[in-house]
Amino acid sequence: MDTKLLLIETATTLFQQKGYKTEGLNEILKACNVTKETLYHHFPNGKDEHLITCLHA
């Protein structure tokens, strides 16, 4: 699976389960088994950009 798609799908599930404010980036990274650098490569503006992408997916 494409790493960006994995980040989107995993975050979407976790945001739905725990809520955006409760879910931390470290939990998403752990679930995807990727580094912060990988996340910021795909989402340079961080968690807010990641959420917006999840909502549009």
PDB file of N, CA, C and O in Angstrom:
ATOM      1  N   MET A   1       0.842  -1.184   0.000  1.00  0.00           N
ATOM      2  CA  MET A   1       0.000   0.000   0.000  1.00  0.00           C
ATOM      3  C   MET A   1       0.885   1.244   0.000  1.00  0.00           C
ATOM      4  O   MET A   1       1.939   1.272   0.635  1.00  0.00           O
ATOM      5  N   ASP A   2       0.452   2.241  -0.700  1.00  0.00           N
ATOM      6  CA  ASP A   2       1.125   3.537  -0.737  1.00  0.00           C
ATOM      7  C   ASP A   2       1.160   4.134   0.666  1.00  0.00           C
ATOM      8  O   ASP A   2       0.159   4.097   1.382  1.00  0.00           O
ATOM      9  N   THR A   3       2.309   4.687   1.062  1.00  0.00           N
ATOM     10  CA  THR A   3       2.478   5.227   2.413  1.00  0.00           C
ATOM     11  C   THR A   3       1.506   6.359   2.706  1.00  0.00           C
ATOM     12  O   THR A   3       0.934   6.412   3.795  1.00  0.00           O
ATOM     13  N   LYS A   4       1.311   7.260   1.760  1.00  0.00           N
ATOM     14  CA  LYS A   4       0.385   8.373   1.985  1.00  0.00           C
ATOM     15  C   LYS A   4      -1.030   7.851   2.193  1.00  0.00           C
ATOM     16  O   LYS A   4      -1.738   8.316   3.085  1.00  0.00           O
ATOM     17  N   LEU A   5      -1.438   6.907   1.391  1.00  0.00           N
ATOM     18  CA  LEU A   5      -2.771   6.316   1.527  1.00  0.00           C
ATOM     19  C   LEU A   5      -2.903   5.604   2.881  1.00  0.00           C
ATOM     20  O   LEU A   5      -3.947   5.691   3.528  1.00  0.00           O
ATOM     21  N   LEU A   6      -1.856   4.908   3.303  1.00  0.00           N
ATOM     22  CA  LEU A   6      -1.858   4.256   4.611  1.00  0.00           C
ATOM     23  C   LEU A   6      -2.038   5.279   5.723  1.00  0.00           C
ATOM     24  O   LEU A   6      -2.822   5.061   6.647  1.00  0.00           O
ATOM     25  N   LEU A   7      -1.322   6.388   5.640  1.00  0.00           N
ATOM     26  CA  LEU A   7      -1.453   7.448   6.639  1.00  0.00           C
ATOM     27  C   LEU A   7      -2.871   8.021   6.666  1.00  0.00           C
ATOM     28  O   LEU A   7      -3.418   8.286   7.736  1.00  0.00           O
ATOM     29  N   ILE A   8      -3.450   8.208   5.502  1.00  0.00           N
ATOM     30  CA  ILE A   8      -4.806   8.760   5.412  1.00  0.00           C
ATOM     31  C   ILE A   8      -5.829   7.784   5.985  1.00  0.00           C
ATOM     32  O   ILE A   8      -6.663   8.167   6.804  1.00  0.00           O
ATOM     33  N   GLU A   9      -5.768   6.542   5.562  1.00  0.00           N
ATOM     34  CA  GLU A   9      -6.755   5.557   6.014  1.00  0.00           C
ATOM     35  C   GLU A   9      -6.638   5.285   7.512  1.00  0.00           C
ATOM     36  O   GLU A   9      -7.647   5.179   8.209  1.00  0.00           O
ATOM     37  N   THR A  10      -5.422   5.174   7.997  1.00  0.00           N
ATOM     38  CA  THR A  10      -5.209   4.911   9.415  1.00  0.00           C
ATOM     39  C   THR A  10      -5.674   6.086  10.262  1.00  0.00           C
ATOM     40  O   THR A  10      -6.371   5.903  11.259  1.00  0.00           O
ATOM     41  N   ALA A  11      -5.287   7.285   9.863  1.00  0.00           N
ATOM     42  CA  ALA A  11      -5.686   8.481  10.615  1.00  0.00           C
ATOM     43  C   ALA A  11      -7.201   8.662  10.592  1.00  0.00           C
ATOM     44  O   ALA A  11      -7.794   9.029  11.606  1.00  0.00           O
ATOM     45  N   THR A  12      -7.819   8.413   9.472  1.00  0.00           N
ATOM     46  CA  THR A  12      -9.274   8.544   9.382  1.00  0.00           C
ATOM     47  C   THR A  12      -9.949   7.622  10.394  1.00  0.00           C
ATOM     48  O   THR A  12     -10.860   8.037  11.110  1.00  0.00           O
ATOM     49  N   THR A  13      -9.504   6.389  10.447  1.00  0.00           N
ATOM     50  CA  THR A  13     -10.067   5.433  11.402  1.00  0.00           C
ATOM     51  C   THR A  13      -9.832   5.886  12.839  1.00  0.00           C
ATOM     52  O   THR A  13     -10.752   5.865  13.656  1.00  0.00           O
ATOM     53  N   LEU A  14      -8.608   6.295  13.148  1.00  0.00           N
ATOM     54  CA  LEU A  14      -8.291   6.709  14.509  1.00  0.00           C
ATOM     55  C   LEU A  14      -9.016   7.993  14.895  1.00  0.00           C
ATOM     56  O   LEU A  14      -9.466   8.126  16.033  1.00  0.00           O
ATOM     57  N   PHE A  15      -9.136   8.941  13.966  1.00  0.00           N
ATOM     58  CA  PHE A  15      -9.873  10.172  14.245  1.00  0.00           C
ATOM     59  C   PHE A  15     -11.341   9.853  14.539  1.00  0.00           C
ATOM     60  O   PHE A  15     -11.947  10.466  15.418  1.00  0.00           O
ATOM     61  N   GLN A  16     -11.910   8.896  13.805  1.00  0.00           N
ATOM     62  CA  GLN A  16     -13.304   8.517  14.024  1.00  0.00           C
ATOM     63  C   GLN A  16     -13.480   7.834  15.373  1.00  0.00           C
ATOM     64  O   GLN A  16     -14.486   8.044  16.051  1.00  0.00           O
ATOM     65  N   GLN A  17     -12.511   7.020  15.764  1.00  0.00           N
ATOM     66  CA  GLN A  17     -12.607   6.283  17.015  1.00  0.00           C
ATOM     67  C   GLN A  17     -12.362   7.153  18.238  1.00  0.00           C
ATOM     68  O   GLN A  17     -13.090   7.062  19.227  1.00  0.00           O
ATOM     69  N   LYS A  18     -11.339   7.996  18.171  1.00  0.00           N
ATOM     70  CA  LYS A  18     -10.902   8.739  19.356  1.00  0.00           C
ATOM     71  C   LYS A  18     -11.167  10.233  19.294  1.00  0.00           C
ATOM     72  O   LYS A  18     -11.158  10.913  20.320  1.00  0.00           O
ATOM     73  N   GLY A  19     -11.403  10.744  18.096  1.00  0.00           N
ATOM     74  CA  GLY A  19     -11.579  12.178  17.920  1.00  0.00           C
ATOM     75  C   GLY A  19     -10.265  12.842  17.538  1.00  0.00           C
ATOM     76  O   GLY A  19      -9.183  12.384  17.906  1.00  0.00           O
ATOM     77  N   TYR A  20     -10.387  13.922  16.798  1.00  0.00           N
ATOM     78  CA  TYR A  20      -9.216  14.619  16.286  1.00  0.00           C
ATOM     79  C   TYR A  20      -8.339  15.168  17.399  1.00  0.00           C
ATOM     80  O   TYR A  20      -7.116  15.032  17.349  1.00  0.00           O
ATOM     81  N   LYS A  21      -8.950  15.785  18.400  1.00  0.00           N
ATOM     82  CA  LYS A  21      -8.172  16.407  19.474  1.00  0.00           C
ATOM     83  C   LYS A  21      -7.488  15.379  20.362  1.00  0.00           C
ATOM     84  O   LYS A  21      -6.407  15.635  20.893  1.00  0.00           O
ATOM     85  N   THR A  22      -8.103  14.234  20.522  1.00  0.00           N
ATOM     86  CA  THR A  22      -7.553  13.196  21.391  1.00  0.00           C
ATOM     87  C   THR A  22      -6.444  12.400  20.717  1.00  0.00           C
ATOM     88  O   THR A  22      -5.484  11.992  21.370  1.00  0.00           O
ATOM     89  N   GLU A  23      -6.571  12.184  19.432  1.00  0.00           N
ATOM     90  CA  GLU A  23      -5.617  11.357  18.699  1.00  0.00           C
ATOM     91  C   GLU A  23      -4.325  12.131  18.439  1.00  0.00           C
ATOM     92  O   GLU A  23      -4.351  13.214  17.854  1.00  0.00           O
ATOM     93  N   GLY A  24      -3.216  11.581  18.866  1.00  0.00           N
ATOM     94  CA  GLY A  24      -1.925  12.230  18.666  1.00  0.00           C
ATOM     95  C   GLY A  24      -1.200  11.692  17.450  1.00  0.00           C
ATOM     96  O   GLY A  24      -1.459  10.581  16.988  1.00  0.00           O
ATOM     97  N   LEU A  25      -0.287  12.502  16.944  1.00  0.00           N
ATOM     98  CA  LEU A  25       0.495  12.071  15.781  1.00  0.00           C
ATOM     99  C   LEU A  25       1.311  10.827  16.086  1.00  0.00           C
ATOM    100  O   LEU A  25       1.452   9.955  15.229  1.00  0.00           O
ATOM    101  N   ASN A  26       1.847  10.733  17.291  1.00  0.00           N
ATOM    102  CA  ASN A  26       2.674   9.576  17.628  1.00  0.00           C
ATOM    103  C   ASN A  26       1.890   8.275  17.537  1.00  0.00           C
ATOM    104  O   ASN A  26       2.443   7.248  17.143  1.00  0.00           O
ATOM    105  N   GLU A  27       0.614   8.302  17.893  1.00  0.00           N
ATOM    106  CA  GLU A  27      -0.210   7.092  17.775  1.00  0.00           C
ATOM    107  C   GLU A  27      -0.440   6.722  16.313  1.00  0.00           C
ATOM    108  O   GLU A  27      -0.435   5.544  15.957  1.00  0.00           O
ATOM    109  N   ILE A  28      -0.640   7.720  15.481  1.00  0.00           N
ATOM    110  CA  ILE A  28      -0.812   7.475  14.040  1.00  0.00           C
ATOM    111  C   ILE A  28       0.475   6.907  13.459  1.00  0.00           C
ATOM    112  O   ILE A  28       0.450   5.938  12.700  1.00  0.00           O
ATOM    113  N   LEU A  29       1.594   7.513  13.818  1.00  0.00           N
ATOM    114  CA  LEU A  29       2.885   7.046  13.319  1.00  0.00           C
ATOM    115  C   LEU A  29       3.154   5.604  13.739  1.00  0.00           C
ATOM    116  O   LEU A  29       3.637   4.797  12.945  1.00  0.00           O
ATOM    117  N   LYS A  30       2.839   5.291  14.987  1.00  0.00           N
ATOM    118  CA  LYS A  30       3.048   3.933  15.493  1.00  0.00           C
ATOM    119  C   LYS A  30       2.162   2.938  14.750  1.00  0.00           C
ATOM    120  O   LYS A  30       2.620   1.858  14.376  1.00  0.00           O
ATOM    121  N   ALA A  31       0.908   3.294  14.536  1.00  0.00           N
ATOM    122  CA  ALA A  31      -0.021   2.408  13.837  1.00  0.00           C
ATOM    123  C   ALA A  31       0.418   2.152  12.397  1.00  0.00           C
ATOM    124  O   ALA A  31       0.188   1.072  11.854  1.00  0.00           O
ATOM    125  N   CYS A  32       1.054   3.157  11.782  1.00  0.00           N
ATOM    126  CA  CYS A  32       1.508   3.037  10.392  1.00  0.00           C
ATOM    127  C   CYS A  32       2.943   2.533  10.284  1.00  0.00           C
ATOM    128  O   CYS A  32       3.406   2.161   9.206  1.00  0.00           O
ATOM    129  N   ASN A  33       3.640   2.529  11.426  1.00  0.00           N
ATOM    130  CA  ASN A  33       5.045   2.131  11.461  1.00  0.00           C
ATOM    131  C   ASN A  33       5.896   3.006  10.533  1.00  0.00           C
ATOM    132  O   ASN A  33       6.698   2.509   9.742  1.00  0.00           O
ATOM    133  N   VAL A  34       5.695   4.336  10.655  1.00  0.00           N
ATOM    134  CA  VAL A  34       6.489   5.302   9.882  1.00  0.00           C
ATOM    135  C   VAL A  34       7.050   6.361  10.831  1.00  0.00           C
ATOM    136  O   VAL A  34       6.634   6.463  11.985  1.00  0.00           O
ATOM    137  N   THR A  35       7.991   7.139  10.326  1.00  0.00           N
ATOM    138  CA  THR A  35       8.626   8.189  11.118  1.00  0.00           C
ATOM    139  C   THR A  35       7.896   9.521  10.941  1.00  0.00           C
ATOM    140  O   THR A  35       7.088   9.686  10.027  1.00  0.00           O
ATOM    141  N   LYS A  36       8.201  10.468  11.837  1.00  0.00           N
ATOM    142  CA  LYS A  36       7.642  11.817  11.700  1.00  0.00           C
ATOM    143  C   LYS A  36       8.075  12.446  10.386  1.00  0.00           C
ATOM    144  O   LYS A  36       7.306  13.166   9.749  1.00  0.00           O
ATOM    145  N   GLU A  37       9.297  12.172   9.988  1.00  0.00           N
ATOM    146  CA  GLU A  37       9.803  12.723   8.726  1.00  0.00           C
ATOM    147  C   GLU A  37       8.946  12.264   7.552  1.00  0.00           C
ATOM    148  O   GLU A  37       8.687  13.037   6.629  1.00  0.00           O
ATOM    149  N   THR A  38       8.510  11.018   7.586  1.00  0.00           N
ATOM    150  CA  THR A  38       7.656  10.493   6.521  1.00  0.00           C
ATOM    151  C   THR A  38       6.312  11.208   6.506  1.00  0.00           C
ATOM    152  O   THR A  38       5.816  11.586   5.445  1.00  0.00           O
ATOM    153  N   LEU A  39       5.725  11.392   7.685  1.00  0.00           N
ATOM    154  CA  LEU A  39       4.448  12.092   7.764  1.00  0.00           C
ATOM    155  C   LEU A  39       4.584  13.517   7.233  1.00  0.00           C
ATOM    156  O   LEU A  39       3.757  13.968   6.440  1.00  0.00           O
ATOM    157  N   TYR A  40       5.620  14.223   7.667  1.00  0.00           N
ATOM    158  CA  TYR A  40       5.793  15.611   7.236  1.00  0.00           C
ATOM    159  C   TYR A  40       6.211  15.719   5.771  1.00  0.00           C
ATOM    160  O   TYR A  40       6.046  16.774   5.157  1.00  0.00           O
ATOM    161  N   HIS A  41       6.744  14.651   5.213  1.00  0.00           N
ATOM    162  CA  HIS A  41       7.022  14.633   3.773  1.00  0.00           C
ATOM    163  C   HIS A  41       5.702  14.699   2.998  1.00  0.00           C
ATOM    164  O   HIS A  41       5.581  15.421   2.008  1.00  0.00           O
ATOM    165  N   HIS A  42       4.725  13.932   3.469  1.00  0.00           N
ATOM    166  CA  HIS A  42       3.424  13.881   2.791  1.00  0.00           C
ATOM    167  C   HIS A  42       2.487  15.011   3.216  1.00  0.00           C
ATOM    168  O   HIS A  42       1.639  15.447   2.437  1.00  0.00           O
ATOM    169  N   PHE A  43       2.644  15.482   4.457  1.00  0.00           N
ATOM    170  CA  PHE A  43       1.779  16.529   5.006  1.00  0.00           C
ATOM    171  C   PHE A  43       2.650  17.589   5.686  1.00  0.00           C
ATOM    172  O   PHE A  43       2.753  17.611   6.913  1.00  0.00           O
ATOM    173  N   PRO A  44       3.277  18.469   4.897  1.00  0.00           N
ATOM    174  CA  PRO A  44       4.228  19.453   5.436  1.00  0.00           C
ATOM    175  C   PRO A  44       3.649  20.361   6.520  1.00  0.00           C
ATOM    176  O   PRO A  44       4.390  20.856   7.369  1.00  0.00           O
ATOM    177  N   ASN A  45       2.337  20.585   6.501  1.00  0.00           N
ATOM    178  CA  ASN A  45       1.722  21.455   7.502  1.00  0.00           C
ATOM    179  C   ASN A  45       1.197  20.688   8.707  1.00  0.00           C
ATOM    180  O   ASN A  45       0.505  21.261   9.548  1.00  0.00           O
ATOM    181  N   GLY A  46       1.514  19.407   8.804  1.00  0.00           N
ATOM    182  CA  GLY A  46       1.222  18.630   9.990  1.00  0.00           C
ATOM    183  C   GLY A  46      -0.187  18.088  10.098  1.00  0.00           C
ATOM    184  O   GLY A  46      -0.848  17.791   9.103  1.00  0.00           O
ATOM    185  N   LYS A  47      -0.623  17.968  11.336  1.00  0.00           N
ATOM    186  CA  LYS A  47      -1.877  17.287  11.669  1.00  0.00           C
ATOM    187  C   LYS A  47      -3.097  17.947  11.046  1.00  0.00           C
ATOM    188  O   LYS A  47      -4.014  17.250  10.614  1.00  0.00           O
ATOM    189  N   ASP A  48      -3.129  19.265  10.989  1.00  0.00           N
ATOM    190  CA  ASP A  48      -4.281  19.954  10.384  1.00  0.00           C
ATOM    191  C   ASP A  48      -4.425  19.606   8.908  1.00  0.00           C
ATOM    192  O   ASP A  48      -5.525  19.317   8.437  1.00  0.00           O
ATOM    193  N   GLU A  49      -3.321  19.636   8.186  1.00  0.00           N
ATOM    194  CA  GLU A  49      -3.352  19.270   6.763  1.00  0.00           C
ATOM    195  C   GLU A  49      -3.748  17.808   6.599  1.00  0.00           C
ATOM    196  O   GLU A  49      -4.490  17.453   5.684  1.00  0.00           O
ATOM    197  N   HIS A  50      -3.250  16.974   7.487  1.00  0.00           N
ATOM    198  CA  HIS A  50      -3.574  15.545   7.454  1.00  0.00           C
ATOM    199  C   HIS A  50      -5.089  15.355   7.633  1.00  0.00           C
ATOM    200  O   HIS A  50      -5.708  14.592   6.892  1.00  0.00           O
ATOM    201  N   LEU A  51      -5.676  16.039   8.604  1.00  0.00           N
ATOM    202  CA  LEU A  51      -7.127  15.951   8.831  1.00  0.00           C
ATOM    203  C   LEU A  51      -7.905  16.398   7.596  1.00  0.00           C
ATOM    204  O   LEU A  51      -8.846  15.725   7.176  1.00  0.00           O
ATOM    205  N   ILE A  52      -7.520  17.513   7.026  1.00  0.00           N
ATOM    206  CA  ILE A  52      -8.233  18.026   5.846  1.00  0.00           C
ATOM    207  C   ILE A  52      -8.176  17.007   4.710  1.00  0.00           C
ATOM    208  O   ILE A  52      -9.169  16.795   4.013  1.00  0.00           O
ATOM    209  N   THR A  53      -7.030  16.386   4.525  1.00  0.00           N
ATOM    210  CA  THR A  53      -6.899  15.363   3.486  1.00  0.00           C
ATOM    211  C   THR A  53      -7.789  14.162   3.801  1.00  0.00           C
ATOM    212  O   THR A  53      -8.413  13.599   2.901  1.00  0.00           O
ATOM    213  N   CYS A  54      -7.850  13.771   5.065  1.00  0.00           N
ATOM    214  CA  CYS A  54      -8.707  12.662   5.473  1.00  0.00           C
ATOM    215  C   CYS A  54     -10.178  12.974   5.187  1.00  0.00           C
ATOM    216  O   CYS A  54     -10.924  12.107   4.731  1.00  0.00           O
ATOM    217  N   LEU A  55     -10.580  14.190   5.452  1.00  0.00           N
ATOM    218  CA  LEU A  55     -11.978  14.574   5.223  1.00  0.00           C
ATOM    219  C   LEU A  55     -12.350  14.580   3.750  1.00  0.00           C
ATOM    220  O   LEU A  55     -13.507  14.355   3.396  1.00  0.00           O
ATOM    221  N   HIS A  56     -11.370  14.837   2.889  1.00  0.00           N
ATOM    222  CA  HIS A  56     -11.621  14.865   1.442  1.00  0.00           C
ATOM    223  C   HIS A  56     -11.472  13.506   0.782  1.00  0.00           C
ATOM    224  O   HIS A  56     -11.823  13.333  -0.385  1.00  0.00           O
ATOM    225  N   ALA A  57     -10.952  12.547   1.528  1.00  0.00           N
ATOM    226  CA  ALA A  57     -10.700  11.205   0.944  1.00  0.00           C
ATOM    227  C   ALA A  57     -11.975  10.395   0.867  1.00  0.00           C
ATOM    228  O   ALA A  57     -11.954   9.253   0.408  1.00  0.00           O
TER     229      ALA A  57
END
